[in-house]
Amino acid sequence: MHIQDGVLSPVVCAATGAISLGTVGYSVHRLKQSVGDRTIPLTGMMAALVFAGQMVNFPIGAPVSGHLLGGVLAAAVVGPWAGCVAMTLVLFVQWALFSDGGLFALGANVLHMAVIGAWGGHAVRMFVQRFFGGSRKGIVIGSVIAAWATVMAAAALFCLEFRLSWPSREIDFSKVFTLMVSFHSLIGLGEALITGVAISFVLNQRPELIWKMGTLARPHEGAGKSVHPPIATITRTLVAGLVIALAIASFLSPFASSFDDGLEAVLGKLNLELNLTGSVPGLLEDYDRIPVPVAAWQSIAVSFAGIGGTLAVFVLAWLLGKALPAAPPQLSEAAGE
Amino acid sequence: MCHRWPPFAKLFTAIAMILAATCVPITHGPLVGIVACVIFFAHTLARIPLAYVCRRLLFFWPTLFLMAISLPLSQAGQKGWLLFVTIFVRGTLSFSTALWLVNVMPFDQLLATLRHLRVPDVLLAIVSLMYRFLFVLWDELDRMRTARSARMFRKPTLWETWRSAAHLVGRLLIRALDRADRIHGAMLARGWDGRTRWIEQRREDRP
């Protein structure tokens, strides 16, 4: 998930770095405005928690395992500003302690995991939550969908950055994108599942921990009064729309890039490659006899990953929301403080 | 001997080396070779064991390989392989530079240097707190894992593994936030008023 130095071109690194610097700088500004004296220990602990939480392995297949990314979780507990700062610091420490991810690619990584993860995730969660009237079920469903959408949006952005980094006419990027998108739709499913279960666990045990507007100050003194004005609904809807649009775009990207050189060119290239691989005896011989053109197969695969992934996320959201016991009234009052 | 350099020199050397590694076009073979030699020389100067570097590279290469191999796979010609080699060489060189920096520059020193470069105090305060409690949380996670495996009598199904791992994260979250509350109380007891103060650095750490 971490982009290394050298994968993206210097210009793209500079551009993403500038965007990230702006957004993180704004987050720090908002964080300074809203500080109770509790902000610093809480945000530091949240960053440490995300870092430690990424060490918990979730087995997928025999050798493969996934882990939490944590942007949506962080935003759910400490709010979008502090969440964005915490995720940025996690990425920085991962570089400075383990040389994980690159220095110049830090901008891109921050954009993908901190800005989209925390800001975008928060916006999507709030957007979805509105349909449930702020109930606990809404929080879980919202965060599941937000976790999935942020990963897919990050994948779409990565495809775009990768395409801009290597502006070569000869490379058929649609296949690179197919690989990226199907890979990330798995990661996104994992992230959605982990975030959903973790948040519903916290909601069950300590519902007052989930962030409400302006409660980063100490709970007993910050009760009721909002420390900073709530984010305008229109901004939130815009950001949520942007993230969702990016998530959808990630599934369209393989098609979009194959438009410019046309189906025939793609088929020509694929034939060439099939001839190359066809020399492996017995392994790939049947490819020639399959009536479906390979380009179409590719689009079917991506569509399947997209539709299947989306359906799975919605089923997941529904199941997790259903499994959550109805909140006793005094608990939801505690959450409202 | 790199360890004794002034912190600014270390940081800027590393940045310059990464910049060189990522910006030199791969077609200029000798130039790339020179950059690689400089980085290797820096490693030998700092007496970083070669076996350690190789071990780290072995863990690092698969991820880079996965990212880079998609290019030649999607195109049969030579261009794809050229890009593959570009990404691979650049990634490896900048990774080893970062590894060099990690080994010659203690984290506290890095933070002190960043402070002199006018990085906001809030960020540095948060990151030093995070660094302090990161290892505490790791130990806590370790104890919770031990406890979990001690309570499991049979091999869990996949869903159970997932659920218990996610509960582990949730439980750790609750404990961490409780700990943050206690830390905050302790900070208040010592006169914390929301402003960050720094202890003056030891002489050799001062940039």
Interface residues (C-beta under 8 A of the other chain):
Chain A: H2 I3 Q4 D5 G6 V7 P10 C13 V28 L31 K32 V35 G36 D37 R38 I40 P41 L42 T43 G44 M45 M46 A47 A48 L49 F51 A52 G53 M55 V56 N57 F58 P59 L68 L73 V77 V85 A86 L89 V90 F92 V93 W95 A96 L97 F98 S99 G102 L103 F104 W166 S168 E170 I171 D172 F173 S174 K175 V176 L179 M180 L193 I194 G196 V197 A198 I199 F201 V202 Q205 R206 L209 R218 K269 L272 E273 L276
Chain B: A14 I15 I18 L19 A21 T22 C23 R56 T63 L64 M67 A68 S70 L71 L73 S74 Q75 A76 G77 K79 G80 L83 T86 I87 F88 V89 R90 G91 T92 L93 S94 F95 A98 L99 L101 V102 F107 L110 P120 V122 L123 A125 I126 V127 S128 L129 M130 Y131 R132 F133 L134 V136 L137 W138 E140 L141 L158 T161 W162 R163 A165 A166 H167 L168 V169 G170 R171 L172 L173 I174 A176 L177 R179 A180 I183 H184 M187 L188 W192 D193 G194 T196
